[in-house]
Amino acid sequence: MTHRVRGVIARSKGAPVETTTILVPDPGAGEALVRVQACGVCHTDLHYREGGINDEFPFLLGHEAAGIVESVGPDVTSVAPGDFVVLNWRAVCGNCRACKRGRPWYCFATHNATQRMTLEDGTPLSPALGIGAFAEKTLVAAGQCTKVDPAAAPAAAGLLGCGVMAGLGAALNTGNVGRGDSVAVIGCGGVGNAAVAGARLAGASRIIAVDLDDRKLAWARGLGATHTVNGRSEDVVKAIQGLTGGNGADVVIEAVGRPETYRQAFYARDLAGTVVLVGVPTPDMKLELPLIDVFGRGGALKSSWYGDCLPERDFPLLIDLYLQGRLDLDAFVSERIPLDGVEDAFARMERGEVLRSVVEF
């Protein structure tokens, strides 16, 4: 059986997205059909539209999603019809060298659905991050479905599928923020503010949010920042050092992805402190640092890809914390929009007006 549903596609580089009919096959071996309930508008979707990921147009956009499993293919036992799931783009293989070394969050061979979703004329679609959830239904590998407590609101839960998990994980997993640590987060969009929330969860004593926009700094205050620094009016490095006894922060999380903000993060950490890069740079960007400073300061320089998360471990735990009132995922939902509102949501995202717009079905 083929399912005819509405979906949002990027047909060509830079062109406005379109809402159109797509065809979704029934699940085959190892696959699951998911009725999408909510999907966040992530900057990665805009990167796809702009050709910044690859040129395999047309793309079926959307990947930060939650929904209900409608059906599963043969031999699928991890989820069943009726399960409430958050979709993820790290369906670990269990067999690659990272998995076999007990580090599945670095899996080098993550699974996607084998069958292709198509346009009505048969044109195959490339689903964003192997998911394609700006659609009423989507086909994914069963391992991309992480079962969580159905009491969670879909609009909030789905955000763990990408940006919010990236920020939380940058603090909790990659940065290993501990009780009493000082933490600085440079860049307070959706990912950066999730890192602020993660630092709060971890018990950081001082959480310094840095941005150029006072509105984003206000959001950071609401999510747990104890201090804020506006980089337009203050020297970021000196400000962070001044708030940490002149030493610098134990952990500095860079959530912008630019050389100049990475340099700020590098020099704003304490001796033997940790820098975590979770902001995504473009391929043309270069970084220059005096090698003697890299050597002399010690500590760790890390990158955080998807917050070094393991979905089957992290998603249920974080949803439980959300339901206990200890993690405010609802605060990241700036607005709820219809499926045909994605293009306008991209514009609001670029202007920094929202943490997340969320498509609700």
Contacts in CASP RR format, 6 or more apart in sequence:
PFRMAT RR
TARGET T0000
AUTHOR 0000-0000-0000
METHOD contacts of the structure
MODEL  1
MTHRVRGVIARSKGAPVETTTILVPDPGAGEALVRVQACGVCHTDLHYRE
GGINDEFPFLLGHEAAGIVESVGPDVTSVAPGDFVVLNWRAVCGNCRACK
RGRPWYCFATHNATQRMTLEDGTPLSPALGIGAFAEKTLVAAGQCTKVDP
AAAPAAAGLLGCGVMAGLGAALNTGNVGRGDSVAVIGCGGVGNAAVAGAR
LAGASRIIAVDLDDRKLAWARGLGATHTVNGRSEDVVKAIQGLTGGNGAD
VVIEAVGRPETYRQAFYARDLAGTVVLVGVPTPDMKLELPLIDVFGRGGA
LKSSWYGDCLPERDFPLLIDLYLQGRLDLDAFVSERIPLDGVEDAFARME
RGEVLRSVVEF
1 25 0 8 1.000
1 26 0 8 1.000
2 23 0 8 1.000
2 24 0 8 1.000
2 25 0 8 1.000
2 26 0 8 1.000
3 23 0 8 1.000
3 24 0 8 1.000
3 25 0 8 1.000
3 26 0 8 1.000
3 33 0 8 1.000
3 137 0 8 1.000
4 21 0 8 1.000
4 22 0 8 1.000
4 23 0 8 1.000
4 120 0 8 1.000
5 21 0 8 1.000
5 22 0 8 1.000
5 24 0 8 1.000
5 135 0 8 1.000
5 136 0 8 1.000
5 137 0 8 1.000
6 19 0 8 1.000
6 20 0 8 1.000
6 21 0 8 1.000
6 22 0 8 1.000
6 135 0 8 1.000
6 136 0 8 1.000
6 339 0 8 1.000
7 19 0 8 1.000
7 20 0 8 1.000
7 21 0 8 1.000
7 22 0 8 1.000
7 60 0 8 1.000
7 134 0 8 1.000
7 135 0 8 1.000
7 136 0 8 1.000
7 339 0 8 1.000
8 17 0 8 1.000
8 18 0 8 1.000
8 19 0 8 1.000
8 60 0 8 1.000
8 61 0 8 1.000
8 62 0 8 1.000
8 134 0 8 1.000
8 135 0 8 1.000
8 339 0 8 1.000
8 340 0 8 1.000
8 342 0 8 1.000
9 17 0 8 1.000
9 18 0 8 1.000
9 20 0 8 1.000
9 22 0 8 1.000
9 58 0 8 1.000
9 59 0 8 1.000
9 60 0 8 1.000
9 61 0 8 1.000
9 119 0 8 1.000
9 125 0 8 1.000
10 17 0 8 1.000
10 18 0 8 1.000
10 48 0 8 1.000
10 49 0 8 1.000
10 57 0 8 1.000
10 58 0 8 1.000
10 59 0 8 1.000
10 61 0 8 1.000
11 18 0 8 1.000
11 57 0 8 1.000
11 58 0 8 1.000
12 57 0 8 1.000
12 58 0 8 1.000
13 49 0 8 1.000
13 50 0 8 1.000
13 51 0 8 1.000
13 55 0 8 1.000
13 57 0 8 1.000
14 49 0 8 1.000
14 50 0 8 1.000
14 51 0 8 1.000
15 49 0 8 1.000
16 343 0 8 1.000
17 49 0 8 1.000
17 61 0 8 1.000
17 342 0 8 1.000
17 343 0 8 1.000
17 346 0 8 1.000
19 339 0 8 1.000
19 340 0 8 1.000
19 342 0 8 1.000
20 119 0 8 1.000
20 120 0 8 1.000
21 119 0 8 1.000
21 120 0 8 1.000
22 60 0 8 1.000
22 117 0 8 1.000
22 118 0 8 1.000
22 119 0 8 1.000
22 120 0 8 1.000
22 125 0 8 1.000
22 135 0 8 1.000
23 117 0 8 1.000
23 118 0 8 1.000
23 119 0 8 1.000
23 120 0 8 1.000
23 122 0 8 1.000
24 33 0 8 1.000
24 117 0 8 1.000
24 135 0 8 1.000
24 137 0 8 1.000
24 138 0 8 1.000
24 139 0 8 1.000
25 115 0 8 1.000
25 116 0 8 1.000
25 117 0 8 1.000
25 139 0 8 1.000
26 33 0 8 1.000
26 71 0 8 1.000
26 73 0 8 1.000
27 33 0 8 1.000
27 71 0 8 1.000
27 72 0 8 1.000
27 73 0 8 1.000
27 76 0 8 1.000
27 113 0 8 1.000
27 115 0 8 1.000
27 139 0 8 1.000
27 142 0 8 1.000
28 73 0 8 1.000
28 74 0 8 1.000
28 114 0 8 1.000
28 115 0 8 1.000
29 73 0 8 1.000
29 74 0 8 1.000
29 75 0 8 1.000
29 114 0 8 1.000
30 72 0 8 1.000
30 73 0 8 1.000
30 74 0 8 1.000
30 75 0 8 1.000
30 76 0 8 1.000
30 141 0 8 1.000
30 142 0 8 1.000
31 72 0 8 1.000
31 73 0 8 1.000
31 76 0 8 1.000
31 113 0 8 1.000
31 114 0 8 1.000
31 115 0 8 1.000
31 139 0 8 1.000
31 140 0 8 1.000
31 141 0 8 1.000
31 142 0 8 1.000
32 69 0 8 1.000
32 71 0 8 1.000
32 72 0 8 1.000
32 73 0 8 1.000
32 76 0 8 1.000
32 79 0 8 1.000
32 139 0 8 1.000
32 140 0 8 1.000
32 141 0 8 1.000
32 142 0 8 1.000
32 143 0 8 1.000
32 144 0 8 1.000
32 145 0 8 1.000
33 69 0 8 1.000
33 70 0 8 1.000
33 71 0 8 1.000
33 72 0 8 1.000
33 137 0 8 1.000
33 138 0 8 1.000
33 139 0 8 1.000
34 65 0 8 1.000
34 67 0 8 1.000
34 68 0 8 1.000
34 69 0 8 1.000
34 70 0 8 1.000
34 85 0 8 1.000
34 87 0 8 1.000
34 133 0 8 1.000
34 137 0 8 1.000
34 138 0 8 1.000
34 139 0 8 1.000
34 140 0 8 1.000
34 145 0 8 1.000
35 67 0 8 1.000
35 68 0 8 1.000
35 69 0 8 1.000
35 70 0 8 1.000
35 136 0 8 1.000
35 137 0 8 1.000
35 361 0 8 1.000
36 65 0 8 1.000
36 66 0 8 1.000
36 67 0 8 1.000
36 133 0 8 1.000
36 135 0 8 1.000
36 136 0 8 1.000
36 137 0 8 1.000
36 138 0 8 1.000
36 361 0 8 1.000
37 65 0 8 1.000
37 66 0 8 1.000
37 67 0 8 1.000
37 68 0 8 1.000
37 154 0 8 1.000
37 360 0 8 1.000
37 361 0 8 1.000
38 65 0 8 1.000
38 66 0 8 1.000
38 67 0 8 1.000
38 154 0 8 1.000
38 155 0 8 1.000
38 157 0 8 1.000
38 158 0 8 1.000
38 358 0 8 1.000
38 359 0 8 1.000
38 360 0 8 1.000
38 361 0 8 1.000
39 62 0 8 1.000
39 63 0 8 1.000
39 64 0 8 1.000
39 65 0 8 1.000
39 66 0 8 1.000
39 133 0 8 1.000
39 134 0 8 1.000
39 158 0 8 1.000
39 358 0 8 1.000
39 359 0 8 1.000
40 62 0 8 1.000
40 64 0 8 1.000
40 65 0 8 1.000
40 155 0 8 1.000
40 158 0 8 1.000
40 159 0 8 1.000
40 356 0 8 1.000
40 357 0 8 1.000
40 358 0 8 1.000
40 359 0 8 1.000
41 62 0 8 1.000
41 64 0 8 1.000
41 337 0 8 1.000
41 342 0 8 1.000
41 345 0 8 1.000
41 346 0 8 1.000
41 349 0 8 1.000
41 356 0 8 1.000
41 357 0 8 1.000
41 358 0 8 1.000
41 359 0 8 1.000
42 62 0 8 1.000
42 63 0 8 1.000
42 64 0 8 1.000
42 162 0 8 1.000
42 163 0 8 1.000
42 356 0 8 1.000
43 349 0 8 1.000
44 53 0 8 1.000
44 63 0 8 1.000
44 128 0 8 1.000
44 129 0 8 1.000
44 162 0 8 1.000
44 280 0 8 1.000
45 61 0 8 1.000
45 62 0 8 1.000
45 63 0 8 1.000
45 128 0 8 1.000
45 134 0 8 1.000
45 342 0 8 1.000
45 346 0 8 1.000
46 346 0 8 1.000
46 349 0 8 1.000
46 350 0 8 1.000
47 53 0 8 1.000
48 59 0 8 1.000
48 61 0 8 1.000
48 128 0 8 1.000
49 59 0 8 1.000
49 61 0 8 1.000
49 346 0 8 1.000
51 57 0 8 1.000
54 126 0 8 1.000
56 126 0 8 1.000
57 126 0 8 1.000
58 119 0 8 1.000
58 123 0 8 1.000
58 125 0 8 1.000
58 126 0 8 1.000
59 125 0 8 1.000
59 126 0 8 1.000
59 127 0 8 1.000
59 128 0 8 1.000
60 117 0 8 1.000
60 125 0 8 1.000
60 126 0 8 1.000
60 127 0 8 1.000
60 128 0 8 1.000
60 132 0 8 1.000
60 134 0 8 1.000
60 135 0 8 1.000
60 138 0 8 1.000
61 128 0 8 1.000
61 132 0 8 1.000
61 134 0 8 1.000
61 342 0 8 1.000
62 128 0 8 1.000
62 129 0 8 1.000
62 131 0 8 1.000
62 132 0 8 1.000
62 133 0 8 1.000
62 134 0 8 1.000
63 87 0 8 1.000
63 89 0 8 1.000
63 127 0 8 1.000
63 128 0 8 1.000
63 129 0 8 1.000
63 130 0 8 1.000
63 131 0 8 1.000
63 132 0 8 1.000
63 133 0 8 1.000
63 161 0 8 1.000
63 162 0 8 1.000
64 87 0 8 1.000
64 133 0 8 1.000
64 158 0 8 1.000
64 159 0 8 1.000
64 161 0 8 1.000
64 162 0 8 1.000
64 163 0 8 1.000
64 356 0 8 1.000
65 86 0 8 1.000
65 87 0 8 1.000
65 131 0 8 1.000
65 133 0 8 1.000
65 138 0 8 1.000
65 158 0 8 1.000
65 161 0 8 1.000
66 84 0 8 1.000
66 85 0 8 1.000
66 86 0 8 1.000
66 87 0 8 1.000
66 148 0 8 1.000
66 152 0 8 1.000
66 154 0 8 1.000
66 155 0 8 1.000
66 157 0 8 1.000
66 158 0 8 1.000
67 84 0 8 1.000
67 85 0 8 1.000
67 86 0 8 1.000
67 87 0 8 1.000
67 154 0 8 1.000
68 82 0 8 1.000
68 83 0 8 1.000
68 84 0 8 1.000
68 85 0 8 1.000
69 79 0 8 1.000
69 80 0 8 1.000
69 81 0 8 1.000
69 82 0 8 1.000
69 83 0 8 1.000
69 85 0 8 1.000
69 145 0 8 1.000
70 81 0 8 1.000
70 82 0 8 1.000
70 137 0 8 1.000
71 81 0 8 1.000
72 79 0 8 1.000
72 80 0 8 1.000
72 81 0 8 1.000
72 142 0 8 1.000
73 142 0 8 1.000
76 142 0 8 1.000
78 142 0 8 1.000
78 143 0 8 1.000
78 145 0 8 1.000
78 147 0 8 1.000
79 85 0 8 1.000
79 142 0 8 1.000
79 143 0 8 1.000
79 145 0 8 1.000
79 147 0 8 1.000
83 145 0 8 1.000
83 147 0 8 1.000
84 147 0 8 1.000
84 148 0 8 1.000
84 149 0 8 1.000
84 150 0 8 1.000
84 152 0 8 1.000
84 154 0 8 1.000
84 157 0 8 1.000
85 145 0 8 1.000
85 146 0 8 1.000
85 147 0 8 1.000
85 148 0 8 1.000
86 145 0 8 1.000
86 146 0 8 1.000
86 148 0 8 1.000
86 157 0 8 1.000
86 158 0 8 1.000
86 160 0 8 1.000
86 161 0 8 1.000
86 311 0 8 1.000
86 315 0 8 1.000
86 319 0 8 1.000
87 131 0 8 1.000
87 133 0 8 1.000
87 138 0 8 1.000
87 140 0 8 1.000
87 144 0 8 1.000
87 145 0 8 1.000
87 146 0 8 1.000
87 158 0 8 1.000
87 161 0 8 1.000
88 143 0 8 1.000
88 144 0 8 1.000
88 145 0 8 1.000
88 146 0 8 1.000
88 161 0 8 1.000
88 311 0 8 1.000
88 315 0 8 1.000
89 110 0 8 1.000
89 129 0 8 1.000
89 130 0 8 1.000
89 131 0 8 1.000
89 144 0 8 1.000
89 161 0 8 1.000
89 162 0 8 1.000
89 306 0 8 1.000
90 105 0 8 1.000
90 107 0 8 1.000
90 110 0 8 1.000
90 306 0 8 1.000
90 309 0 8 1.000
90 310 0 8 1.000
90 311 0 8 1.000
91 110 0 8 1.000
91 111 0 8 1.000
91 112 0 8 1.000
91 140 0 8 1.000
91 141 0 8 1.000
91 142 0 8 1.000
91 143 0 8 1.000
91 144 0 8 1.000
92 99 0 8 1.000
92 104 0 8 1.000
92 105 0 8 1.000
92 107 0 8 1.000
92 110 0 8 1.000
92 111 0 8 1.000
92 143 0 8 1.000
92 310 0 8 1.000
93 99 0 8 1.000
93 107 0 8 1.000
93 108 0 8 1.000
93 109 0 8 1.000
93 110 0 8 1.000
93 111 0 8 1.000
94 100 0 8 1.000
94 104 0 8 1.000
94 107 0 8 1.000
95 109 0 8 1.000
96 107 0 8 1.000
96 108 0 8 1.000
96 109 0 8 1.000
97 108 0 8 1.000
98 104 0 8 1.000
98 105 0 8 1.000
98 106 0 8 1.000
98 107 0 8 1.000
98 108 0 8 1.000
99 107 0 8 1.000
104 310 0 8 1.000
105 173 0 8 1.000
105 306 0 8 1.000
105 307 0 8 1.000
105 308 0 8 1.000
105 309 0 8 1.000
105 310 0 8 1.000
106 308 0 8 1.000
111 141 0 8 1.000
111 143 0 8 1.000
111 144 0 8 1.000
112 127 0 8 1.000
112 130 0 8 1.000
112 140 0 8 1.000
112 141 0 8 1.000
112 144 0 8 1.000
113 127 0 8 1.000
113 130 0 8 1.000
113 139 0 8 1.000
113 140 0 8 1.000
113 141 0 8 1.000
113 144 0 8 1.000
115 139 0 8 1.000
116 124 0 8 1.000
116 125 0 8 1.000
117 124 0 8 1.000
117 125 0 8 1.000
117 127 0 8 1.000
117 132 0 8 1.000
117 135 0 8 1.000
117 138 0 8 1.000
117 139 0 8 1.000
118 124 0 8 1.000
118 125 0 8 1.000
119 125 0 8 1.000
125 132 0 8 1.000
127 138 0 8 1.000
129 162 0 8 1.000
130 140 0 8 1.000
130 144 0 8 1.000
131 138 0 8 1.000
131 140 0 8 1.000
131 144 0 8 1.000
132 138 0 8 1.000
134 339 0 8 1.000
134 342 0 8 1.000
134 359 0 8 1.000
136 339 0 8 1.000
136 361 0 8 1.000
146 311 0 8 1.000
146 312 0 8 1.000
146 315 0 8 1.000
146 316 0 8 1.000
147 316 0 8 1.000
148 157 0 8 1.000
148 315 0 8 1.000
148 316 0 8 1.000
148 319 0 8 1.000
149 316 0 8 1.000
149 319 0 8 1.000
149 320 0 8 1.000
149 323 0 8 1.000
151 323 0 8 1.000
152 319 0 8 1.000
152 322 0 8 1.000
152 323 0 8 1.000
152 329 0 8 1.000
153 329 0 8 1.000
153 330 0 8 1.000
154 360 0 8 1.000
155 330 0 8 1.000
155 333 0 8 1.000
155 336 0 8 1.000
155 358 0 8 1.000
155 360 0 8 1.000
156 322 0 8 1.000
156 329 0 8 1.000
156 330 0 8 1.000
156 332 0 8 1.000
156 333 0 8 1.000
157 319 0 8 1.000
157 322 0 8 1.000
157 329 0 8 1.000
159 165 0 8 1.000
159 329 0 8 1.000
159 332 0 8 1.000
159 333 0 8 1.000
159 356 0 8 1.000
159 358 0 8 1.000
160 168 0 8 1.000
160 314 0 8 1.000
160 315 0 8 1.000
160 318 0 8 1.000
160 319 0 8 1.000
160 329 0 8 1.000
161 311 0 8 1.000
161 315 0 8 1.000
162 306 0 8 1.000
163 190 0 8 1.000
163 191 0 8 1.000
163 194 0 8 1.000
164 190 0 8 1.000
164 191 0 8 1.000
164 194 0 8 1.000
164 329 0 8 1.000
164 332 0 8 1.000
164 356 0 8 1.000
165 194 0 8 1.000
165 306 0 8 1.000
165 307 0 8 1.000
165 309 0 8 1.000
165 314 0 8 1.000
165 315 0 8 1.000
165 318 0 8 1.000
166 191 0 8 1.000
166 194 0 8 1.000
166 278 0 8 1.000
166 304 0 8 1.000
166 306 0 8 1.000
166 307 0 8 1.000
167 190 0 8 1.000
167 191 0 8 1.000
167 192 0 8 1.000
167 194 0 8 1.000
167 195 0 8 1.000
167 198 0 8 1.000
167 253 0 8 1.000
167 255 0 8 1.000
167 278 0 8 1.000
167 304 0 8 1.000
167 307 0 8 1.000
168 194 0 8 1.000
168 195 0 8 1.000
168 197 0 8 1.000
168 198 0 8 1.000
168 201 0 8 1.000
168 307 0 8 1.000
168 318 0 8 1.000
169 175 0 8 1.000
169 194 0 8 1.000
169 195 0 8 1.000
169 198 0 8 1.000
169 304 0 8 1.000
169 307 0 8 1.000
169 308 0 8 1.000
169 309 0 8 1.000
169 314 0 8 1.000
170 191 0 8 1.000
170 192 0 8 1.000
170 194 0 8 1.000
170 195 0 8 1.000
170 253 0 8 1.000
170 255 0 8 1.000
170 276 0 8 1.000
170 278 0 8 1.000
170 304 0 8 1.000
170 307 0 8 1.000
170 308 0 8 1.000
171 177 0 8 1.000
171 183 0 8 1.000
171 195 0 8 1.000
171 196 0 8 1.000
171 198 0 8 1.000
171 199 0 8 1.000
171 201 0 8 1.000
171 202 0 8 1.000
171 204 0 8 1.000
171 251 0 8 1.000
171 253 0 8 1.000
171 276 0 8 1.000
172 198 0 8 1.000
172 201 0 8 1.000
172 202 0 8 1.000
173 304 0 8 1.000
173 307 0 8 1.000
173 308 0 8 1.000
173 309 0 8 1.000
173 314 0 8 1.000
174 276 0 8 1.000
174 278 0 8 1.000
174 302 0 8 1.000
174 303 0 8 1.000
174 304 0 8 1.000
174 307 0 8 1.000
174 308 0 8 1.000
175 251 0 8 1.000
175 253 0 8 1.000
175 274 0 8 1.000
175 276 0 8 1.000
175 302 0 8 1.000
175 304 0 8 1.000
176 251 0 8 1.000
176 274 0 8 1.000
177 183 0 8 1.000
177 198 0 8 1.000
177 199 0 8 1.000
177 202 0 8 1.000
177 203 0 8 1.000
177 204 0 8 1.000
177 250 0 8 1.000
177 251 0 8 1.000
178 202 0 8 1.000
178 203 0 8 1.000
178 204 0 8 1.000
179 202 0 8 1.000
179 203 0 8 1.000
179 204 0 8 1.000
179 205 0 8 1.000
180 203 0 8 1.000
180 204 0 8 1.000
180 205 0 8 1.000
180 206 0 8 1.000
181 199 0 8 1.000
181 202 0 8 1.000
181 203 0 8 1.000
181 204 0 8 1.000
181 205 0 8 1.000
181 250 0 8 1.000
181 251 0 8 1.000
182 204 0 8 1.000
182 205 0 8 1.000
182 206 0 8 1.000
182 207 0 8 1.000
182 208 0 8 1.000
182 243 0 8 1.000
182 244 0 8 1.000
182 248 0 8 1.000
182 249 0 8 1.000
182 250 0 8 1.000
182 251 0 8 1.000
182 270 0 8 1.000
183 195 0 8 1.000
183 199 0 8 1.000
183 204 0 8 1.000
183 206 0 8 1.000
183 207 0 8 1.000
183 208 0 8 1.000
183 249 0 8 1.000
183 250 0 8 1.000
183 251 0 8 1.000
183 252 0 8 1.000
183 253 0 8 1.000
184 207 0 8 1.000
184 208 0 8 1.000
184 209 0 8 1.000
184 210 0 8 1.000
184 240 0 8 1.000
184 248 0 8 1.000
184 249 0 8 1.000
184 251 0 8 1.000
184 252 0 8 1.000
184 253 0 8 1.000
184 265 0 8 1.000
184 268 0 8 1.000
184 269 0 8 1.000
185 192 0 8 1.000
185 193 0 8 1.000
185 195 0 8 1.000
185 196 0 8 1.000
185 199 0 8 1.000
185 207 0 8 1.000
185 208 0 8 1.000
185 209 0 8 1.000
185 210 0 8 1.000
185 220 0 8 1.000
185 225 0 8 1.000
185 252 0 8 1.000
185 253 0 8 1.000
185 255 0 8 1.000
186 210 0 8 1.000
186 211 0 8 1.000
186 236 0 8 1.000
186 252 0 8 1.000
186 253 0 8 1.000
186 254 0 8 1.000
186 255 0 8 1.000
186 256 0 8 1.000
186 261 0 8 1.000
186 264 0 8 1.000
186 265 0 8 1.000
186 268 0 8 1.000
187 209 0 8 1.000
187 210 0 8 1.000
187 211 0 8 1.000
187 216 0 8 1.000
187 254 0 8 1.000
187 255 0 8 1.000
187 256 0 8 1.000
187 261 0 8 1.000
188 196 0 8 1.000
188 209 0 8 1.000
188 210 0 8 1.000
188 211 0 8 1.000
188 213 0 8 1.000
188 216 0 8 1.000
188 217 0 8 1.000
188 219 0 8 1.000
188 220 0 8 1.000
188 255 0 8 1.000
189 211 0 8 1.000
189 216 0 8 1.000
189 219 0 8 1.000
189 255 0 8 1.000
189 352 0 8 1.000
189 355 0 8 1.000
190 332 0 8 1.000
190 355 0 8 1.000
190 356 0 8 1.000
191 255 0 8 1.000
191 278 0 8 1.000
191 279 0 8 1.000
192 220 0 8 1.000
192 253 0 8 1.000
192 255 0 8 1.000
192 278 0 8 1.000
193 209 0 8 1.000
193 216 0 8 1.000
193 219 0 8 1.000
193 220 0 8 1.000
193 223 0 8 1.000
193 332 0 8 1.000
193 355 0 8 1.000
194 223 0 8 1.000
194 332 0 8 1.000
195 253 0 8 1.000
195 255 0 8 1.000
195 278 0 8 1.000
196 207 0 8 1.000
196 209 0 8 1.000
196 220 0 8 1.000
196 223 0 8 1.000
196 224 0 8 1.000
196 225 0 8 1.000
197 223 0 8 1.000
197 224 0 8 1.000
197 327 0 8 1.000
197 328 0 8 1.000
198 327 0 8 1.000
199 207 0 8 1.000
199 224 0 8 1.000
199 251 0 8 1.000
199 253 0 8 1.000
200 207 0 8 1.000
200 223 0 8 1.000
200 224 0 8 1.000
201 321 0 8 1.000
201 326 0 8 1.000
201 327 0 8 1.000
204 251 0 8 1.000
205 226 0 8 1.000
206 226 0 8 1.000
206 227 0 8 1.000
206 243 0 8 1.000
206 244 0 8 1.000
206 249 0 8 1.000
207 224 0 8 1.000
207 225 0 8 1.000
207 226 0 8 1.000
207 227 0 8 1.000
208 225 0 8 1.000
208 226 0 8 1.000
208 227 0 8 1.000
208 228 0 8 1.000
208 229 0 8 1.000
208 239 0 8 1.000
208 240 0 8 1.000
208 243 0 8 1.000
208 244 0 8 1.000
208 249 0 8 1.000
209 216 0 8 1.000
209 217 0 8 1.000
209 220 0 8 1.000
209 221 0 8 1.000
209 225 0 8 1.000
209 227 0 8 1.000
209 228 0 8 1.000
209 229 0 8 1.000
210 228 0 8 1.000
210 229 0 8 1.000
210 230 0 8 1.000
210 231 0 8 1.000
210 236 0 8 1.000
210 239 0 8 1.000
210 240 0 8 1.000
210 264 0 8 1.000
211 217 0 8 1.000
211 220 0 8 1.000
211 228 0 8 1.000
211 230 0 8 1.000
211 231 0 8 1.000
212 230 0 8 1.000
212 231 0 8 1.000
212 232 0 8 1.000
213 352 0 8 1.000
214 230 0 8 1.000
215 352 0 8 1.000
216 352 0 8 1.000
217 225 0 8 1.000
217 228 0 8 1.000
217 229 0 8 1.000
217 230 0 8 1.000
219 331 0 8 1.000
219 355 0 8 1.000
220 228 0 8 1.000
221 228 0 8 1.000
222 331 0 8 1.000
223 328 0 8 1.000
223 331 0 8 1.000
227 243 0 8 1.000
229 236 0 8 1.000
229 239 0 8 1.000
229 240 0 8 1.000
229 243 0 8 1.000
231 239 0 8 1.000
236 264 0 8 1.000
236 268 0 8 1.000
237 264 0 8 1.000
237 267 0 8 1.000
237 268 0 8 1.000
240 248 0 8 1.000
240 249 0 8 1.000
240 252 0 8 1.000
240 268 0 8 1.000
241 247 0 8 1.000
241 248 0 8 1.000
241 268 0 8 1.000
242 248 0 8 1.000
244 270 0 8 1.000
247 270 0 8 1.000
247 271 0 8 1.000
248 268 0 8 1.000
248 269 0 8 1.000
248 270 0 8 1.000
249 268 0 8 1.000
249 269 0 8 1.000
249 270 0 8 1.000
249 273 0 8 1.000
250 269 0 8 1.000
250 270 0 8 1.000
250 273 0 8 1.000
250 274 0 8 1.000
251 269 0 8 1.000
251 273 0 8 1.000
251 274 0 8 1.000
251 275 0 8 1.000
251 276 0 8 1.000
252 265 0 8 1.000
252 266 0 8 1.000
252 268 0 8 1.000
252 269 0 8 1.000
252 273 0 8 1.000
252 274 0 8 1.000
252 275 0 8 1.000
252 276 0 8 1.000
253 265 0 8 1.000
253 276 0 8 1.000
253 278 0 8 1.000
254 261 0 8 1.000
254 262 0 8 1.000
254 264 0 8 1.000
254 265 0 8 1.000
254 275 0 8 1.000
254 276 0 8 1.000
254 277 0 8 1.000
254 278 0 8 1.000
254 279 0 8 1.000
255 278 0 8 1.000
255 279 0 8 1.000
256 262 0 8 1.000
256 279 0 8 1.000
257 277 0 8 1.000
257 279 0 8 1.000
257 280 0 8 1.000
257 281 0 8 1.000
257 285 0 8 1.000
258 281 0 8 1.000
258 285 0 8 1.000
259 281 0 8 1.000
259 285 0 8 1.000
259 286 0 8 1.000
259 287 0 8 1.000
259 288 0 8 1.000
262 275 0 8 1.000
262 277 0 8 1.000
262 287 0 8 1.000
263 287 0 8 1.000
263 289 0 8 1.000
265 275 0 8 1.000
265 277 0 8 1.000
266 275 0 8 1.000
266 289 0 8 1.000
266 293 0 8 1.000
266 297 0 8 1.000
266 301 0 8 1.000
267 293 0 8 1.000
269 275 0 8 1.000
269 297 0 8 1.000
269 299 0 8 1.000
271 297 0 8 1.000
271 298 0 8 1.000
271 299 0 8 1.000
272 297 0 8 1.000
272 298 0 8 1.000
272 299 0 8 1.000
273 297 0 8 1.000
273 298 0 8 1.000
273 299 0 8 1.000
273 300 0 8 1.000
274 299 0 8 1.000
274 300 0 8 1.000
274 301 0 8 1.000
274 302 0 8 1.000
275 300 0 8 1.000
275 301 0 8 1.000
275 302 0 8 1.000
276 302 0 8 1.000
276 303 0 8 1.000
276 304 0 8 1.000
277 301 0 8 1.000
277 302 0 8 1.000
277 303 0 8 1.000
277 304 0 8 1.000
278 303 0 8 1.000
278 304 0 8 1.000
278 307 0 8 1.000
294 301 0 8 1.000
309 315 0 8 1.000
318 327 0 8 1.000
318 329 0 8 1.000
321 327 0 8 1.000
322 328 0 8 1.000
322 329 0 8 1.000
331 355 0 8 1.000
332 355 0 8 1.000
332 356 0 8 1.000
333 355 0 8 1.000
333 356 0 8 1.000
333 358 0 8 1.000
334 353 0 8 1.000
334 354 0 8 1.000
334 355 0 8 1.000
334 356 0 8 1.000
334 357 0 8 1.000
335 345 0 8 1.000
335 348 0 8 1.000
335 354 0 8 1.000
335 357 0 8 1.000
335 358 0 8 1.000
336 357 0 8 1.000
336 358 0 8 1.000
336 359 0 8 1.000
336 360 0 8 1.000
337 344 0 8 1.000
337 345 0 8 1.000
337 357 0 8 1.000
337 358 0 8 1.000
337 359 0 8 1.000
337 360 0 8 1.000
338 359 0 8 1.000
338 360 0 8 1.000
339 359 0 8 1.000
339 361 0 8 1.000
341 359 0 8 1.000
342 359 0 8 1.000
345 354 0 8 1.000
345 357 0 8 1.000
348 354 0 8 1.000
348 357 0 8 1.000
349 357 0 8 1.000
END
